[in-house]
Amino acid sequence: AALRGAGLAPAAVVRTGLDRHTTRAQVRDWLSGPGRPEAVMATADGLAVDVLTVAQELGISVPDDLAVMGFGATAAGAHTWPPLSSAGHPLDEMGRAAVAVLADLRRGESPVEDRVLDVGLVLRRSCGCG
């Protein structure tokens, strides 16, 4: 629904396998086929690294021909080429929220509120904006 609201076709979503070989094969087919995307927002930094790898194998320049963004904001993203841009929750904030919930449970209290954490951006070169 969000894609349609943004004027994008649902075909813009590619569901990949659970192992790296299957994932890379599916990404390779997608990036080498007709209608190659201009940008990819991967659901995890590891998947975004697969996209970077396949793009290099196919001679697709990141970020000139393809912008790539991951999710997770892992430290490993700083060590890819080009360095991976990513969105994610700060781990220290996630840790504090988890400890607070565990403390409530330990006291016999039920956590009464959902905790919504802000998503931060780590802008590096892979999206063309860092």
Disulfide bonds with the S-S distance in Angstrom:
Cys127-Cys129 2.00
